[in-house]
Amino acid sequence: MAAVGGRLAEGGVLLGSMVARQNL
């Protein structure tokens, strides 16, 4: 469960950075 949560967290950060770049 912890490993899955970590992957989801990393994915969220990557998606967030991509969205932020698009917004900029």
C-alpha positions in Angstrom: 0.0 0.0 0.0 2.8 2.4 0.9 4.5 1.8 -2.4 1.3 2.4 -4.3 0.7 5.6 -2.4 4.2 6.8 -3.2 3.7 6.1 -6.9 0.4 8.0 -6.8 2.0 10.9 -5.0 4.9 11.1 -7.5 2.4 10.9 -10.4 0.4 13.7 -8.9 3.5 15.9 -8.6 4.4 15.2 -12.2 0.9 15.9 -13.4 0.7 19.0 -11.3 4.0 20.3 -12.8 2.9 19.6 -16.3 -0.5 21.4 -15.7 1.4 24.3 -14.2 3.6 24.6 -17.2 0.6 24.5 -19.6 -1.1 27.2 -17.5 2.0 29.4 -17.7 
